[in-house]
Amino acid sequence: MVAKTRSQGAKSWLGLKRMRRNKLVRWANQRFLNKDRNLWQQTLDGSLFLFSILRQQ
């Protein structure tokens, strides 16, 4: 599934989707990683949960 979407990355809507996801990831990094770096690294489940949320959008 991931490889299929990557091979179709030339399509514009996928590019826009990826750009929006990068913005969300950057926001999440500033919000969580910088603020509570140690706490965030300890909670791997939290990062996996956030990643699953970002993948759905």
C-alpha positions as CSV (number, residue, x, y, z in Angstrom):
1,M,0.0,0.0,0.0
2,V,2.7,2.5,0.9
3,A,4.8,1.6,-2.1
4,K,1.8,2.0,-4.4
5,T,1.1,5.5,-3.1
6,R,4.8,6.4,-3.4
7,S,4.9,5.3,-7.0
8,Q,1.9,7.5,-7.7
9,G,3.5,10.5,-6.0
10,A,3.6,12.5,-9.2
11,K,-0.1,13.1,-9.0
12,S,-0.9,16.6,-7.7
13,W,-3.5,15.7,-5.1
14,L,-1.0,13.2,-3.5
15,G,1.6,15.9,-3.5
16,L,-0.7,18.4,-1.8
17,K,-1.7,15.6,0.7
18,R,2.0,15.0,1.4
19,M,2.7,18.7,1.9
20,R,-0.2,19.0,4.3
21,R,1.1,16.0,6.2
22,N,4.6,17.5,6.4
23,K,3.1,20.7,7.9
24,L,1.2,18.6,10.5
25,V,4.3,16.6,11.3
26,R,6.4,19.8,11.7
27,W,3.7,21.3,13.9
28,A,3.6,18.1,16.0
29,N,7.4,18.1,16.3
30,Q,7.5,21.7,17.5
31,R,4.5,21.2,19.8
32,F,5.5,17.9,21.5
33,L,9.1,16.9,20.8
34,N,10.6,20.3,21.7
35,K,8.4,20.8,24.7
36,D,8.4,17.3,26.3
37,R,11.3,15.6,24.5
38,N,12.0,13.0,27.1
39,L,8.4,12.3,27.9
40,W,7.5,12.0,24.2
41,Q,10.4,9.6,23.6
42,Q,9.2,7.4,26.4
43,T,5.7,7.1,25.0
44,L,6.2,5.2,21.8
45,D,2.5,4.4,21.7
46,G,1.7,8.1,21.6
47,S,3.9,8.7,18.6
48,L,2.4,5.6,16.8
49,F,-1.1,6.9,17.6
50,L,-0.2,10.3,16.2
51,F,1.3,8.8,13.1
52,S,-1.9,6.7,12.5
53,I,-3.9,10.0,12.8
54,L,-1.7,11.8,10.3
55,R,-1.9,8.9,7.9
56,Q,-5.7,9.0,7.8
57,Q,-5.7,12.7,6.7
